Amino acid sequence: MSTPSSRDILAQLVAFDTTSRVSNLPLIRYVGDFLSAYGVESRTIPDETGQKANLWATIGPADRSGVILSGHTDTVPVDGQDWASDPFTLDARDGRLYGRGSCDMKGFLACALAAVPGLVARDLARPVHLAFSYDEEVGCVGVVGLLEMLQSENIRPAMCIVGEPTLMQVVTGHKAKRSMRVTVRGRGCHSSLAPQGVNAIDQAARLIVRMQDIAARLAARGGIDRDYDITHSTAHTGIIRGGTALNIVPDICVFDCEFRVLPFEDADALVDELRDYARELEAAMQRIAPEAGIEIDLYAQFPGLDTSPDAPVVTLAKSLTGSNGHSKVAFGTEGGRFDQMLGVPTIICGPGSITQAHKPDEYVEQSQLDACDAFLAQLADWARIGRDWR
């Protein structure tokens, strides 16, 4: 049987539309069949609907501590984006491989699968695990079911490599996130009678200004952790909807906002601060309209990651990349989940640049796939020898 390249496999993976709002099962079945062809058993961990699933597979001795290669199968939508080629057909141009998810993060999944024949051919002393998840793009929620399974079966691998795009550089940390949807309900009326109503947009604006105040306070602290490109925690409002006509006092306004917080700071305290201010506004609103109120729905969250530069997984990854540097990133990953729920030391290292993620004409460079292939081949050699983690 001929061995497929990471590029060949990437073309297959990109062809599956795994936007977070749809099922990822066709891709998961493809991966399961691929592994089975090399004699590797896999298991799926479905969601409550049965329409999505995580996948877990082990190559090598299951009774020894090993390395997890982790990646998510879902992608962001292509709606409203102007692509030069079909986003679900891998298109090679000038050394770049274009397609939705090619960078974030099916490129890493393809390299991990391309490494399977070589892993199987070696008599591994340490296992290499594959952990492919769903619904990372909507808050790193899908991987929780997989981690709960590992907890229940007392499976504790020694380390984890999450293959998010880092240009194959070693990343040891990322920020935590709290995503909130704020619904402000006032009282509508004719705008000529505005004092008799409660303007939901006005009250939402006060909350948004409070978010700006918090953001300014966080920035004023300065460079707390200089391993990050943005060295402090941040606050941001991204979407707002409200009002129907100028001559109507709006009775509802909804906006989405977020905190991205350094892992050693208290993200929930910032959420509580916003809630406390909302209660103050709500009390004033209800003196005019008892039915008025403010709801803050914390609809997505994930923990930060802060792995010690001296951790064995960092030392190993640096030796495999041939680079002694490391950094931290503002964007979130499932790495914090592995660290928090399993206590598995985790780093982020994968092909491609995060600057290409989520954009029209998303791409990964062929040279990045080549670098990841080489990284995983060296990892396979290391797992075959099975030296102690330190």
C-alpha positions in Angstrom: 0.0 0.0 0.0 1.4 3.4 -1.0 2.0 5.9 1.8 -0.1 9.1 1.3 1.6 12.4 1.8 0.4 15.0 4.2 -0.7 17.1 1.2 -2.7 14.2 -0.2 -4.4 13.7 3.2 -5.0 17.5 3.5 -6.9 17.5 0.2 -9.2 14.8 1.6 -9.7 16.7 4.9 -10.4 20.0 3.3 -13.1 18.4 1.1 -15.2 17.8 4.2 -17.3 20.8 5.3 -16.8 20.6 9.0 -18.0 24.1 9.8 -18.9 24.0 13.5 -22.6 24.3 12.8 -22.7 21.0 10.9 -21.7 17.4 11.6 -18.1 16.3 11.6 -18.9 12.6 11.4 -18.0 12.1 7.7 -14.5 13.3 8.5 -14.3 11.2 11.6 -15.3 8.1 9.7 -12.6 8.9 7.1 -10.0 9.1 9.9 -11.2 5.9 11.5 -11.0 4.1 8.1 -7.6 5.5 7.5 -6.3 4.3 10.8 -7.9 0.9 10.4 -6.1 0.4 7.1 -2.8 0.5 9.1 -4.1 -1.7 11.9 -4.8 1.1 14.4 -7.9 0.9 16.4 -9.8 4.1 17.2 -12.8 5.0 19.3 -15.3 7.8 19.0 -16.8 9.9 21.8 -20.1 11.4 20.5 -21.9 14.5 21.6 -25.4 14.4 23.0 -27.0 14.6 19.5 -24.9 11.9 18.0 -24.1 14.2 15.1 -20.6 15.1 16.2 -17.8 13.1 17.8 -14.2 13.2 19.1 -11.8 10.5 18.1 -9.1 8.8 20.2 -6.5 6.4 19.0 -3.3 4.9 20.5 -0.2 3.7 18.5 2.2 1.8 20.7 2.0 0.4 24.2 -1.1 1.6 25.9 0.2 0.7 29.4 3.0 3.3 29.3 2.9 7.1 29.4 3.1 8.8 26.0 2.5 11.9 23.9 -0.9 13.2 22.7 -1.1 14.8 19.3 -4.2 17.0 19.5 -6.2 18.9 16.9 -9.7 20.0 16.2 -11.7 19.0 13.1 -14.1 21.9 12.9 -13.6 25.1 11.0 -15.1 28.6 10.9 -17.7 29.4 8.2 -16.9 30.8 4.7 -20.2 32.8 4.6 -19.7 36.3 3.1 -16.1 35.7 2.3 -14.7 36.3 -1.2 -12.6 33.3 -2.1 -10.5 33.0 -5.3 -11.1 29.3 -5.4 -13.5 26.7 -4.0 -12.8 26.8 -0.2 -13.5 23.0 0.0 -11.1 22.0 -2.7 -7.4 22.2 -1.9 -5.8 24.5 -4.4 -2.0 24.7 -4.8 -0.6 28.0 -5.9 3.0 29.3 -5.6 3.9 26.9 -2.7 0.7 27.6 -0.8 -2.2 25.2 -0.2 -5.5 27.1 -0.1 -8.7 25.8 1.5 -10.9 26.3 4.5 -9.1 24.7 7.5 -5.8 24.2 5.6 -4.1 26.3 8.2 -6.5 26.1 11.2 -6.0 23.3 11.7 -6.4 20.4 9.2 -2.8 20.9 8.1 -1.6 19.5 11.4 -4.3 16.7 11.3 -3.0 15.7 7.9 0.6 15.6 9.1 -0.4 13.5 12.1 -2.2 11.0 9.9 0.7 11.0 7.4 3.0 10.0 10.3 0.9 6.9 11.2 2.5 4.4 8.8 5.9 5.4 10.2 4.7 5.1 13.8 3.2 1.7 13.1 6.4 0.5 11.4 8.5 1.3 14.5 8.4 -0.8 17.7 7.4 2.2 19.9 8.6 2.2 23.5 6.2 5.1 24.2 2.7 5.4 22.8 1.6 8.3 20.5 -2.0 9.2 20.9 -4.3 11.0 18.5 -7.0 13.2 19.9 -9.2 14.8 17.3 -12.0 17.0 18.6 -15.1 18.9 17.5 -16.4 22.4 18.3 -13.2 24.0 19.2 -14.1 27.1 17.3 -17.1 27.8 19.4 -15.3 27.7 22.8 -13.2 24.6 23.0 -16.3 22.7 24.2 -16.2 19.4 22.2 -12.9 18.1 23.6 -14.4 18.1 27.1 -16.2 14.8 26.4 -12.9 13.2 25.3 -11.1 14.5 28.4 -13.9 13.2 30.7 -13.5 9.8 29.1 -9.7 9.9 29.7 -10.4 10.9 33.3 -12.9 8.1 33.9 -10.5 5.5 32.5 -7.5 7.0 34.4 -5.6 7.6 31.2 -2.9 10.1 31.9 -0.4 10.7 29.1 2.8 12.4 30.0 2.5 15.3 27.6 0.4 16.9 24.9 1.2 18.8 21.7 -1.7 20.8 20.3 -1.0 21.5 16.6 -2.5 25.0 16.2 -0.7 27.1 13.7 2.5 28.6 15.2 4.9 28.4 12.2 6.3 25.3 14.0 7.5 27.4 16.9 7.1 26.2 20.5 4.3 28.1 22.3 4.1 27.5 26.1 1.0 29.6 27.0 -2.2 31.3 25.9 -4.8 33.5 27.5 -8.1 32.4 29.0 -11.3 33.6 27.5 -14.8 34.5 28.7 -17.4 35.2 26.0 -20.6 37.0 27.1 -23.9 37.8 25.4 -25.6 40.8 27.2 -29.3 41.3 26.7 -30.7 44.6 27.9 -34.5 44.9 28.1 -36.0 48.3 28.6 -39.4 49.8 27.8 -40.3 51.0 24.3 -42.4 54.0 23.5 -42.7 56.9 21.0 -39.5 58.9 21.0 -41.4 62.1 21.7 -42.2 60.5 25.1 -38.7 59.2 25.7 -38.6 59.9 29.4 -41.5 57.5 29.9 -39.5 54.6 28.4 -36.2 53.0 29.2 -33.8 53.1 26.2 -32.1 49.7 26.0 -29.4 51.0 23.7 -28.5 53.7 26.1 -28.1 51.2 28.9 -26.2 48.9 26.7 -23.9 51.8 25.8 -23.1 52.3 29.5 -22.1 48.7 29.8 -19.9 48.9 26.7 -18.2 52.0 28.1 -17.6 50.0 31.3 -15.9 47.4 29.1 -13.8 50.1 27.6 -12.8 51.3 31.1 -11.8 47.8 32.1 -9.8 47.4 28.9 -8.0 50.7 29.6 -7.3 49.7 33.2 -5.9 46.3 32.1 -3.7 48.0 29.4 -2.4 50.6 32.0 -0.8 47.8 33.9 1.8 47.5 31.2 3.7 44.5 30.0 2.9 41.9 32.7 4.1 38.9 30.6 6.4 39.9 27.8 6.3 36.4 26.2 3.0 37.5 24.8 2.5 39.7 21.7 -0.2 41.6 23.7 1.4 41.6 27.1 -1.7 42.3 29.2 -5.3 41.1 29.5 -7.9 42.6 27.2 -11.6 43.5 27.0 -13.5 43.8 23.7 -17.1 44.3 22.4 -17.6 42.8 19.0 -21.3 42.7 18.0 -24.3 44.9 18.9 -27.9 44.8 17.8 -30.8 47.0 18.8 -33.5 49.4 17.7 -36.0 49.4 14.9 -36.7 53.1 14.0 -35.5 56.5 15.1 -38.8 57.5 16.5 -39.1 54.4 18.7 -37.3 54.2 22.0 -35.7 50.7 21.8 -36.9 48.1 24.2 -34.1 45.6 23.6 -30.4 45.7 22.8 -28.1 42.7 22.6 -24.3 42.8 22.4 -21.5 40.3 22.6 -18.3 41.0 24.4 -15.2 39.1 25.8 -12.3 39.1 28.2 -9.0 37.5 27.2 -7.1 37.1 30.3 -3.5 36.1 31.2 -3.7 32.6 32.8 -2.6 33.7 36.2 -5.2 36.4 36.5 -8.8 36.0 37.6 -11.1 36.0 34.5 -14.2 35.4 36.5 -13.6 38.4 38.7 -13.8 40.6 35.5 -17.1 39.0 34.6 -18.4 39.6 38.2 -17.3 43.2 37.9 -19.5 43.7 34.8 -22.4 41.9 36.4 -22.2 44.1 39.5 -22.3 47.2 37.3 -25.3 45.7 35.4 -27.2 45.3 38.7 -26.6 49.0 39.4 -28.0 50.0 36.0 -30.9 47.5 36.4 -32.0 49.0 39.7 -32.2 52.5 38.1 -34.1 51.1 35.0 -36.6 49.3 37.2 -37.6 52.5 39.0 -39.2 53.6 35.7 -40.0 50.2 34.2 -40.2 47.3 36.7 -40.1 44.8 33.8 -36.7 46.1 32.6 -33.6 44.1 33.2 -30.1 43.0 32.1 -29.0 39.4 31.5 -25.4 38.4 31.1 -25.0 35.0 29.5 -21.5 33.5 29.8 -22.0 31.3 26.7 -18.4 30.2 26.1 -15.2 30.0 28.1 -11.9 28.2 28.3 -8.9 28.2 30.6 -5.6 29.7 29.9 -2.3 27.7 29.5 1.0 28.5 31.2 3.5 25.6 30.9 6.9 26.0 32.5 9.7 26.5 30.1 11.5 23.8 32.0 8.8 21.2 31.5 9.9 18.0 29.6 7.4 18.6 26.8 9.0 22.0 26.2 12.5 20.6 26.1 11.4 17.8 23.8 9.6 20.1 21.4 12.5 22.4 21.2 14.8 19.6 20.4 12.5 18.4 17.6 12.1 21.9 16.1 15.8 22.6 16.4 15.0 26.0 18.0 15.6 27.0 21.6 13.0 29.8 21.7 9.5 29.8 22.9 6.6 32.3 23.1 3.0 32.7 24.2 -0.1 33.7 22.2 -3.2 35.7 22.7 -5.5 33.3 20.8 -7.1 30.4 22.7 -6.6 26.6 22.2 -7.6 23.3 23.7 -4.3 23.2 25.5 -5.7 24.8 28.6 -8.3 22.1 28.8 -5.7 19.3 28.7 -3.7 21.1 31.4 -6.7 21.9 33.6 -8.7 18.7 33.3 -5.9 16.1 33.0 -2.9 17.8 34.4 -1.0 17.0 31.3 1.9 19.4 30.5 1.0 20.9 27.1 2.6 23.0 24.4 1.3 24.4 21.1 3.2 23.7 17.9 1.9 23.3 14.4 2.2 24.3 10.8 1.0 27.6 9.3 0.5 31.1 10.7 -2.5 32.2 12.8 -2.6 35.3 10.6 -4.0 33.2 7.8 -6.7 31.6 9.9 -10.4 32.5 9.5 -9.7 34.5 6.4 -10.9 34.1 2.8 -8.2 32.3 0.8 -6.9 30.7 4.0 -3.7 28.8 3.2 -0.8 26.8 4.7 2.6 26.8 3.0 3.9 23.5 1.7 7.1 24.2 3.5 5.2 24.3 6.8 3.7 20.8 6.1 7.2 19.6 5.3 8.5 21.0 8.6 5.7 19.4 10.5 6.3 16.1 8.8 10.0 16.2 9.8 9.0 17.2 13.4 6.7 14.2 13.7 9.2 11.8 12.1 11.7 12.8 14.8 9.0 12.4 17.4 8.4 8.9 16.2 12.1 8.1 16.5 12.2 9.5 20.0 9.1 7.4 21.0 10.7 4.3 19.6 13.8 4.8 21.8 11.5 5.7 24.7 14.0 7.6 26.8 12.9 9.0 30.1 10.9 12.3 29.8 13.8 14.3 31.2 
